[in-house]
């Protein structure tokens, strides 16, 4: 028989959990509205003015006033915006603006919140995968990820030039002088097109398994009239090149591959001696206790779950373990890469950046 004390404790626990559930629902709704604010340019408008009325904000953004009014109310309720009832104006504080608009090299929270809305678009397919097994339609996931990248192409490019490329000593100078570069999983080609425009002396090649995205990348390159970039539809585990590239890049790609070890083996073969491999990967450890210390742990596991559903035939070669930082480092070393470094960069809390070098030829 349950005692009065046990009943009281149980009721308190239940009430506390109900409070948490209400907070989760509110925060989930706020996250969706944050994503809408990024995609519609509302945060850019708010970051460009000191304070403004709903009508002024809607006019600057080119949006419908009645919907903007509801959105502003959500942002005020969630503590994102300040509201002055006397003048009926909204204000985005500088501290919030620095984080939301990536000022000062902060993490791209716009990308993080849109992973939530991205998952929502795939909810029916995700439920089917839980019940019947995968895979998730790979083209659908790829196209949604490509849309996410296009929405934030400017901030991503800023991160590439400000944070990513500088971690490789003398890389920018080498690109200025002329290098052969391959990007695996190039998507719609935004990164390579920007690099080809910035470094005309270098030659760039992009591989992606999606015919849809490769066609889009080719059209973009033609529009730019760039002659130093080429896009090819190809399975990333079948690079089929021998000592052809000085630099190979794989941004956010390896954890989506059914044969990541095969991909890295092909990378090693395709690099010239003393060539460099630059890989961005989800900051996921083999050890759960490490992952749970991450400030965005729930997001990391959500992304990992979503991406694992897009893999048709997982690589069974490493004790059936999921792809993680420890496995990536071990594989790179076993294949023959040297000078392997891991970098955590301030603009990207959910990723690790790995640099590995192919040894030069031994002296004769």
N, C-alpha and C positions, 0 to 999 in steps of 0.2 A: 504494500500500500504506500502511495506517495505521501511523504510528509509535507507539512506546510512550508518548511524551509526549502525543500526540493522544488515545490511548486513555484515558490517566489523566485528562486534562481532561474528556473526554466522560463518563467514569464519575462524576467529581465533580459535573458539571453534572446528570447524571441523578439522582444521590443527593440533591442539593440540591432538585431539583424534586419528587422523591418525598416529601421531608420537607415541602415546601410543600403538596403535595396532601393529606397526612395532616392537616396543620394546618387546611386548608380544610374537610375533612370533619368534623373535631372542632368547628370554629367554627360550621359550618352546623348541626350537631346542637345545639350550645349555643344558637344563635339561635332555633331552633324551641322549645326548652325555655324560653327567656326569654319568648317570646310566650305560651306556656301559663301561665307564672307571672304575667304581667300579666292575662290574661283570667280566671284563676281567683281572683285576689285574693291570691295567696300573697305577693307583694311588699308589699302593703298590710299584711298581717298581720306580716310580718317587720320592717317599718318601724315598727310600733307597740309592739314589745317589745325588750328589751335582748338577751335570748337565750332560746331555748326548745327543747324536745325535739321530735322528729318528731311524736309523739302530740299534744302541745300545739298545734303549728302546724296540723296537720290538723283538730283539733277547732275551733279558732278560725275556720278557713276553711270548715268544713263539707264537707271532702273526705275521700276514702278514704285511710287511713293508708298502705297498702302502695304506692300510687302516689306519694304525697307523699314517701315515703322515697327512692324512686328519683330523683325530681325534685331533692330536696335534695342527693343525692350528685352529680348532674350539676352543680349550682350550686357545690358545694364543689370538685369537680374542675376546673371552669372558672375558679376564683379569684373567684367572685362572693360566696360566703359563707365565713365562718370556722367551723370545727368544733372543739369541745372534746371530745376522746375520753374524758376523765375523767368529765364530767357528761353527755356525749352530747347536747350542745346546739349549735344553729346560731345564728349571729349575722350580721346584715347591717351591715357597717361604715357609719358615718355618711357617709363620702365617696361610697360606692356608692349609698347611699340617696338622697342629694341628686340624683344623676343619674337613677336609675331611677324615683324618685317625683316628679320635677319640682319639687323644693324649691329655692327661690332663683331661679326663673324660667329654669330650664335647658331645653334642647331636649327634645321629646317622643320619647324613644328608644323608648317603647312603640309609638308609631305606626310608627316606622322598622322595628323588628323584625317587626311584623305585615305589612308590605309583603312580606316574604320568604315568610311562610306564605300570604298572599293569592296570590302568584304560584304557589305550589305547588298550590293548589286548581284553578288554571286550566292546569296543565301540559299535559294532553291537548289542550286547545283551542289552546294556544300552539304546540305541535308541529305541529298541523294548519295553522295560519296560516303557519308557516315553509315548509311543503311546498306548500300550495295557495293561499296568499294569504289576506288577511283577508276580512271583518272578524271580530274576536273578538265573541262574543255580548255586545252592549252592555248588555243588561239584567242579565246575570249579573255582569259587572264592576261595574256600578253598585250592585247589591245587596250585593256583597261589600265595596265601599268604604263603603257606608252602614253596614254592620255594624261596620266598623273605627271609623267616626266615633262610633257609638253606644257602643262599648266605652270610648271616651275622651271622652265628651261633657263631663264635668266639667273635665278638663284643657284641652280645647279652649276651653270658655267662659272659663276663667281666663285663657288666652292672649288671647282676644278683648278682654276688658275691661282686662287689665293692660298688654298690649303693642300690640294692633292699633288699637283705636279712639283711643287717645291720640295717635297719630301725626298725626291730622288736627286742627288747631287748632279749638277751640270746638265740635267735633262733638257731644260728650256734652251740652253745654248746648243745642245745637239740637235734639237728640233729646228732651231733657226738655221743651222748649217746644213741640215738635210738628213733625215732618217727614214727608214721603212717601218711603218707602224701598222699593227693589226689590232682591231677591237673585236672581241668575241661577244656575241649577243648585242650587236650594235643597235637593235631596234629600228626606229625610224631615222637614225643617223644624226641626231642633233649634236652629239659630242664630236663626232669625226668631222662634220661639216664646219663646226666652229674652229676646230684645230686646223683643218685644211685651209681655212680662210686666214688664220693667224700665222701659220707657218708654211708659206707657199713653197719653200725649198724642200719640204718633206713630202713623202708619199704615204697615203693612208688607204687601208683596206678594211672593210667591215663585213663580218659574217653574221648571219642570223638565220635561224631555221624557219622563220615566218615569211612566206612569200608576200603576204600583205604588207608587212613592215618594210621589207627590202624594196618593194615597188615604190612605197612612199618615200624612202630614203633616196632612191635614184631620181625621182621627180624633184625632190628638194635640191639635190646636187646640180641637176640640169638647170633649175631656176636660178641658182647662184652662179652658173657657168664655171664651176670648179672642175679643173682637169686633173687635180692631184688627189682625188678620192674616188674609190670604186666600192660598190656594194654587191655582195654575192650571197645568194641563198645557199646555205650549207649546214649540215649537221655539225655541231661544234665539236663532236668527238671524232670528226673525220677532217681535220685541217689539211692533211696531205701536202705539207710543205717542209722542205729541209733547209735549215739555216738561211731563211729568207727574210727574217725581220730582226730589227734592232730592239724593238719594244713591242710587247704584246700586252693588251689591257683586257680585263674582264671585270666589268662593273656590275655587281649584284647578279651574278650569273651562275656560279658553281653550285649553289645550294638547290638550283632548279634542275640540275642535270641528272639523268638516270645513270650516267657513267662518268662521274666527276674525275675519277682517277685516270680514266682513259683520256679525258680532255687535257689534264695536266701533263700527261706523257706526250701527247701531241704538241702541246705548247713547248715543251723542252726541245723536241726535235726541230720545231719550226724556228726557234731562236738561233741567231748567230752566236758564236762564242763571245762571252762577255755581254750578251744581250740581257735585257731586263724584263721581268714579268711583274706587272702591277695588277693586283687583285683586290677588289672590294667585296667583302663577304659579311653576312649577318653576324653580329657580335654574339655568337652563341657558343657556349662551352659545352663539353660533354657532361659537366658536373652541374646538376640542378642547383646546388647551394650557391654556386657562383652566379648563375643566371638570375636567381631570385634577388640578388643584391643590386641588380641593374635598376635604375629609376624607371625604365620603361619595360619592365619584365613581362607584363601581361601583353603588351604590344609585340614584343619579340616572339613570344610563344604563339600568338595569333598569326603573325606573318609566317612563322615556320610551319604551322598547321596548314595554312592556306596553300603554301608553295609545295608542300609534300604531296598534296592531292593532285598536283599537275604532273607529277612524275609517273610515267607509265610502268617502268621496270627499274626499281631502285637497284643501285649497285650493291651486290651482296658480298663484296670482297673484304669488308672490314668488320667482321663479327656482327653484321646487320646493324651497325651503329649508324645513327643519322649523321649527316655532314655537319661538322663543327670545326672550331678553330684548331683543336688538338689534332684532328684527323687531317686537316689541310696542311698543318706544319709538318706532320709526320710524312705525309705523301710527298710534299715538295722535297724534303730531305732525302727520302728513299729514291726518288727519281734522279737526283743528282744536283739539284739546285744548291747554291751556297749563299752566304751572306743574307740569310732570311731574317727580315725585320717585320715587326707588327706595330702599326701606328693607330692610335685612337685620335681622331681629329675633332676639333671643337664644333664644326658645323654639322656633324653627323653622329648622333649619339647611338644609333642602332647598328652601326657598321664598324668593322675593322678593316684596315688597309694593309695588305701584305705586299712586301717587296722581296723578290727573289732574283738572284743573278745566276746566269749560266756560266760555268767556269770557262776560262780561255783555253786554247789549245796548249798542251804541254810543250815546253821548249825542246827543240830538236837537238 
